[in-house]
């Protein structure tokens, strides 16, 4: 707690001292209530979810302060720091602490105090270099609910994709419609490299037309199963490779369709590791009903028959989210979601299916 308070004071002082030097201070507060119609026991987390884990409780998901400075032609150096607290922030940090604190050197890593914290250098040719901790380039959704049409994250994001990385990323515009990216990171959801082998990544994004944008992403490298958030089946070294596709189609100024698909393989490198594969997809339909009303529909499936991502089967989800803009900087969202499997996963009345209703309010500043 003292470290968190000290970081908050330091950031506030830093932003105040340099407020006139193109430094921006912003953030948001994300608060929700969720009811699980399965009626699990008091204190039980809602299974199959990444962030919205609480049942019949009011919960602070995120309170985030962002201090940033964009790189400019006058000064090519910039930075971004997302400092915060809340249940979602704790989940993201907890992915870096799957081992006991006594043996996990990442347990007290200073990077845990920030969801993102990276320095930026923008070259004259448009190439951008970032160094530090940043959210993943994989997938369509964001770890921040304020950036998504749906309040909860899909099973595809939760089980198939990494959340964040520590390392380096380089993005370069090839022409007006195409951008490529290269990434060298310590691994999936981990601050310090625990196996001496870096994870590599690639992204290729292209504006195909005024309506269609596509991107193909890849992440691959040797990972240690016991310390990668959800994990890769077991302890030991596993070579993991995943291709990720995102396509976005703008039907009209008010309606957007999107698809996100993953294909991944894992190959054991030593005893105790696991072989296998997983795959999945998500479909999104986001519609602007009016200046103050939005509706988002999502269907998502993750196939993890080999149990590499902690399921041992398939999980599907249908989510409907209705958002009301209550002020220029505030949004109230109502979300109805059904998750379903063919194996026992959920607590409460039905172990293979459950429905939740979530009410969330987000205020930006």
C-alpha angles and dihedrals in degrees: 000000000000090000092051092049091047091051092049092051091046093051092047091050091045094051092045094050094050101030091121094052098079091277115147127203119199141138147145145237119224119193128172148174122208134189123196111206088206086072099220119195118283112278096019116131119236104256122231095028131115103203114353092073103140124096123209091351137113107236138185103228099180141351105183132182115195121197113184145160122197121224112247138185088257094049115017094192123091142152144205127207122180107190120178156128138226138093096296091049089052091050092053092048091044091061085072093055108057092130126067113281090239092066102024111091090191094062094094099027112149089226088073089072089068132050086202130011118160142143121230134210118188115199123211092252092060097261112140125204122196124188123188137032118343140160117268124275090214121103141006100273131072132225085236115079090206088068096051133076090220119056098220123053120246126253087248092061094038098049107021107038137058118246102209145350143204116222141058134321130186123194123186132180109228092189138331093294105031132066127178130195136197124197136192112183140160093248142275115335094335131123102201124037107249100185107040092243122108124223116231131207143186136192132189118187125181134180098221095184141333088285106032130063124172135183134187117202134183136190125182143160147103113302135186109234097211096059110038106095104255089013136218101270101285147354119292134063119313127179106224126192125176133178118202127193127194125184125180123189122188105212091181140332087282104037130058130178124198140177130197122188134178134196117184140172132191126198124191117239099184143006115301094031126105140233125216147088143251135196141175148157142213131204121203132194115184120183130185105215096181142330089291104026132073133173126200127188124188135179118189137177131185122191113202105157093153092054094234092137097041102266111086091205143026128304123193129189137189116196132183120188127188115192128195121194102224094179139354090277102025136079133187116203132193115196130186115190136177122196121190138183139167092233134056111279112130130075122230133031099348121032093194104044138026141168127214134191117206130188115193134178122198125189121189126200 
